[in-house]
Structure formats: structure tokens, C-alpha cells
Amino acid sequence: KKIYETLTAKLNEFNSVEYYYLLNSWFEKEQYDDVNKYINSVGCKYFIEQIDLKDLGIV
């Protein structure tokens, strides 16, 4: 996400980058909690199995 924000920062003043991870149910296991925490810590969102269209601003 940081790289894309840097690359597109000068395009316009309303630039916004959102980065989503689509994970399978394997990542619901407690042993992968660190992956989920990392994704959140870098300002990204993750979804398990499907992305809610409301989160994409489509619906």
C-alpha cells in the first residue's frame, strides 16, 4: 500500500489508495492471527472468502 501511495501521490490532491487482501478460510485459524494483525497494522483490510461490495463502495 505504501508503495502505491508514493507512486500516485502527485497525480492529484484527492488521491486515495485502498489495498485489500482476499484470504481463504485457512487464515481464520488462530495460528495465522499474526498475519491478520500485520495486514491491519499497515492500514489494509482483509476479507475471508469474499469481499463485501459495500466495503468497495459499489453498493
DAJO-V981494 format. One record per run of one state. SS is the DSSP state (A for helix, B for strand, O for the rest). FROM is the first residue (numbers start at 0). LEN is the number of residues. If there is no record, write none. Layout:
BEGIN
SS_FROM_LEN ; SS_FROM_LEN
END
This chain:
BEGIN
O_0_1 ; A_1_7 ; O_8_11 ; B_19_4 ; O_23_1 ; A_24_4 ; O_28_1 ; A_29_12 ; O_41_3 ; B_44_4 ; O_48_11
END
